[in-house]
Amino acid sequence: MRTQKNVPEQLKLADFADKSLLILDDDDPLRGRLARAMEKKGFQVKEAKSVAEGLNIAKTAPTAFAVVDLRLEDGNGLDVVKELSRNKKDSRIVMLTGYGNLPTAVEAVKVGAIDYISKPVDADDVESALLASPESKAKPPENPMSADRVKMPELPEVTGGAIPAVPSTTGPAIPSF
């Protein structure tokens, strides 16, 4: 029998000396609301709304934390994740998107994100993802199954195409079709 280690599910912001957080999203209202909420939680927020701005921050002043939108007007947020991971190896990055799919989530984790959240999100969800214990996260699959490869198993024709009668516990039986 395998014993489970006592693993904390959530770290605390106070555990980190560097509380800098990049929020990269081209949705101005969302970015602004999230920035204000994360500042109230104790993060030191830097905002960016384009890949170019995000790359500049990742190169010149990489942050300890980041929330990065996948699709931006001038490119792909994965480029910023890669650059931030290269320049600050221990950066905790959460990928944010309105267009979630498994292969993209796996790619985000492979290039440095610790989590992938679909929009809409709130500050509590983002904080939980940023501060999740590394030991509590499952490793992504090496070769994820894409949705177009998933097939339903063939089921035998048990009823010959008819829907069988189902006895009712509250009234008369439903007739067969």
DOKOL-754950 format. One record per residue (C-alpha): residue number from 0; x, y, z; residue in three letters. Coordinates in nm, 3 decimals. Example, Ala and Ser with C-alpha at 12.3 -4.5 7.8 and 13.67 -1.06 7.14 Angstrom:
2
<0 <1.230 -0.450 0.780> ALA>
<1 <1.367 -0.106 0.714> SER>
END
This chain:
177
<0 <0.000 0.000 0.000> MET>
<1 <0.136 0.338 -0.099> ARG>
<2 <0.140 0.606 0.168> THR>
<3 <0.051 0.959 0.076> GLN>
<4 <0.282 1.239 0.184> LYS>
<5 <0.141 1.528 0.382> ASN>
<6 <0.137 1.779 0.095> VAL>
<7 <0.006 2.134 0.137> PRO>
<8 <-0.253 2.208 -0.129> GLU>
<9 <-0.204 2.584 -0.115> GLN>
<10 <0.100 2.803 -0.062> LEU>
<11 <0.070 3.153 0.083> LYS>
<12 <0.179 3.476 -0.084> LEU>
<13 <0.374 3.555 0.234> ALA>
<14 <0.595 3.252 0.148> ASP>
<15 <0.735 3.450 -0.148> PHE>
<16 <0.982 3.740 -0.120> ALA>
<17 <0.898 3.856 -0.473> ASP>
<18 <0.527 3.930 -0.510> LYS>
<19 <0.544 4.080 -0.862> SER>
<20 <0.262 3.973 -1.094> LEU>
<21 <0.225 4.032 -1.467> LEU>
<22 <-0.134 4.039 -1.592> ILE>
<23 <-0.134 4.016 -1.972> LEU>
<24 <-0.476 4.042 -2.135> ASP>
<25 <-0.610 4.261 -2.415> ASP>
<26 <-0.954 4.280 -2.251> ASP>
<27 <-0.912 4.615 -2.070> ASP>
<28 <-1.203 4.581 -1.822> PRO>
<29 <-1.106 4.225 -1.725> LEU>
<30 <-0.738 4.315 -1.687> ARG>
<31 <-0.822 4.623 -1.479> GLY>
<32 <-1.061 4.440 -1.245> ARG>
<33 <-0.821 4.150 -1.201> LEU>
<34 <-0.529 4.388 -1.137> ALA>
<35 <-0.719 4.575 -0.864> ARG>
<36 <-0.833 4.253 -0.698> ALA>
<37 <-0.484 4.099 -0.706> MET>
<38 <-0.331 4.416 -0.560> GLU>
<39 <-0.578 4.388 -0.271> LYS>
<40 <-0.452 4.033 -0.218> LYS>
<41 <-0.095 4.162 -0.184> GLY>
<42 <0.051 4.116 -0.533> PHE>
<43 <0.258 4.394 -0.695> GLN>
<44 <0.087 4.410 -1.034> VAL>
<45 <0.228 4.506 -1.374> LYS>
<46 <-0.028 4.524 -1.653> GLU>
<47 <0.024 4.460 -2.024> ALA>
<48 <-0.224 4.427 -2.309> LYS>
<49 <-0.010 4.293 -2.595> SER>
<50 <0.247 4.024 -2.663> VAL>
<51 <0.502 4.301 -2.734> ALA>
<52 <0.443 4.462 -2.392> GLU>
<53 <0.447 4.121 -2.219> GLY>
<54 <0.774 4.023 -2.388> LEU>
<55 <0.930 4.354 -2.286> ASN>
<56 <0.841 4.291 -1.920> ILE>
<57 <0.954 3.926 -1.941> ALA>
<58 <1.294 4.038 -2.077> LYS>
<59 <1.362 4.350 -1.870> THR>
<60 <1.187 4.285 -1.538> ALA>
<61 <1.055 3.926 -1.523> PRO>
<62 <0.787 3.877 -1.259> THR>
<63 <0.752 3.602 -0.999> ALA>
<64 <0.392 3.541 -1.105> PHE>
<65 <0.200 3.587 -1.428> ALA>
<66 <-0.151 3.552 -1.567> VAL>
<67 <-0.125 3.539 -1.945> VAL>
<68 <-0.410 3.533 -2.197> ASP>
<69 <-0.357 3.285 -2.481> LEU>
<70 <-0.497 3.484 -2.773> ARG>
<71 <-0.396 3.846 -2.801> LEU>
<72 <-0.441 4.096 -3.083> GLU>
<73 <-0.072 4.089 -3.178> ASP>
<74 <0.005 3.721 -3.123> GLY>
<75 <0.010 3.424 -2.891> ASN>
<76 <0.052 3.448 -2.514> GLY>
<77 <0.256 3.124 -2.519> LEU>
<78 <0.547 3.333 -2.653> ASP>
<79 <0.540 3.540 -2.334> VAL>
<80 <0.516 3.226 -2.118> VAL>
<81 <0.827 3.084 -2.290> LYS>
<82 <1.024 3.409 -2.249> GLU>
<83 <0.922 3.455 -1.886> LEU>
<84 <1.011 3.092 -1.806> SER>
<85 <1.348 3.134 -1.975> ARG>
<86 <1.431 3.454 -1.782> ASN>
<87 <1.285 3.358 -1.443> LYS>
<88 <1.287 2.982 -1.404> LYS>
<89 <1.076 2.977 -1.086> ASP>
<90 <0.805 3.209 -1.220> SER>
<91 <0.455 3.077 -1.149> ARG>
<92 <0.248 3.132 -1.465> ILE>
<93 <-0.122 3.069 -1.522> VAL>
<94 <-0.251 3.060 -1.879> MET>
<95 <-0.589 3.226 -1.923> LEU>
<96 <-0.815 3.175 -2.222> THR>
<97 <-1.164 3.188 -2.356> GLY>
<98 <-1.072 2.919 -2.612> TYR>
<99 <-0.973 2.621 -2.400> GLY>
<100 <-0.869 2.286 -2.538> ASN>
<101 <-0.654 2.004 -2.403> LEU>
<102 <-0.361 2.019 -2.650> PRO>
<103 <-0.318 2.393 -2.590> THR>
<104 <-0.334 2.342 -2.213> ALA>
<105 <-0.066 2.073 -2.235> VAL>
<106 <0.153 2.298 -2.452> GLU>
<107 <0.115 2.583 -2.201> ALA>
<108 <0.229 2.358 -1.915> VAL>
<109 <0.518 2.219 -2.120> LYS>
<110 <0.654 2.570 -2.190> VAL>
<111 <0.629 2.685 -1.829> GLY>
<112 <0.271 2.748 -1.713> ALA>
<113 <0.165 2.581 -1.389> ILE>
<114 <-0.206 2.590 -1.472> ASP>
<115 <-0.457 2.671 -1.745> TYR>
<116 <-0.788 2.841 -1.665> ILE>
<117 <-1.079 2.908 -1.898> SER>
<118 <-1.252 3.247 -1.884> LYS>
<119 <-1.449 3.385 -1.715> PRO>
<120 <-1.236 3.382 -1.400> VAL>
<121 <-1.235 3.563 -1.071> ASP>
<122 <-0.945 3.673 -0.855> ALA>
<123 <-0.993 3.385 -0.610> ASP>
<124 <-0.956 3.127 -0.890> ASP>
<125 <-0.643 3.301 -1.018> VAL>
<126 <-0.491 3.330 -0.671> GLU>
<127 <-0.561 2.961 -0.601> SER>
<128 <-0.396 2.859 -0.928> ALA>
<129 <-0.092 3.083 -0.874> LEU>
<130 <-0.038 2.958 -0.518> LEU>
<131 <-0.121 2.589 -0.570> ALA>
<132 <0.138 2.358 -0.422> SER>
<133 <0.356 2.212 -0.702> PRO>
<134 <0.314 1.867 -0.546> GLU>
<135 <-0.065 1.890 -0.578> SER>
<136 <-0.053 1.927 -0.958> LYS>
<137 <-0.066 1.628 -1.191> ALA>
<138 <0.191 1.613 -1.468> LYS>
<139 <0.045 1.674 -1.816> PRO>
<140 <0.021 1.376 -2.053> PRO>
<141 <0.303 1.350 -2.306> GLU>
<142 <0.072 1.285 -2.601> ASN>
<143 <-0.282 1.401 -2.519> PRO>
<144 <-0.575 1.260 -2.709> MET>
<145 <-0.729 1.529 -2.928> SER>
<146 <-1.107 1.555 -2.946> ALA>
<147 <-1.114 1.444 -3.312> ASP>
<148 <-0.940 1.115 -3.220> ARG>
<149 <-1.193 1.024 -2.950> VAL>
<150 <-1.454 0.771 -3.069> LYS>
<151 <-1.749 0.623 -2.894> MET>
<152 <-1.716 0.246 -2.857> PRO>
<153 <-1.941 0.034 -3.075> GLU>
<154 <-2.232 -0.097 -2.868> LEU>
<155 <-2.413 -0.416 -2.962> PRO>
<156 <-2.773 -0.391 -3.088> GLU>
<157 <-2.940 -0.538 -2.782> VAL>
<158 <-3.293 -0.412 -2.839> THR>
<159 <-3.313 -0.439 -3.217> GLY>
<160 <-3.356 -0.062 -3.242> GLY>
<161 <-3.660 -0.052 -3.012> ALA>
<162 <-3.669 0.133 -2.685> ILE>
<163 <-3.775 -0.122 -2.421> PRO>
<164 <-4.058 -0.059 -2.178> ALA>
<165 <-3.946 0.080 -1.844> VAL>
<166 <-4.151 -0.012 -1.539> PRO>
<167 <-4.273 0.293 -1.349> SER>
<168 <-4.277 0.308 -0.974> THR>
<169 <-4.537 0.588 -0.968> THR>
<170 <-4.787 0.485 -1.231> GLY>
<171 <-4.863 0.255 -1.523> PRO>
<172 <-4.581 0.111 -1.733> ALA>
<173 <-4.461 0.312 -2.031> ILE>
<174 <-4.544 0.122 -2.349> PRO>
<175 <-4.275 0.011 -2.596> SER>
<176 <-4.232 0.214 -2.914> PHE>
END
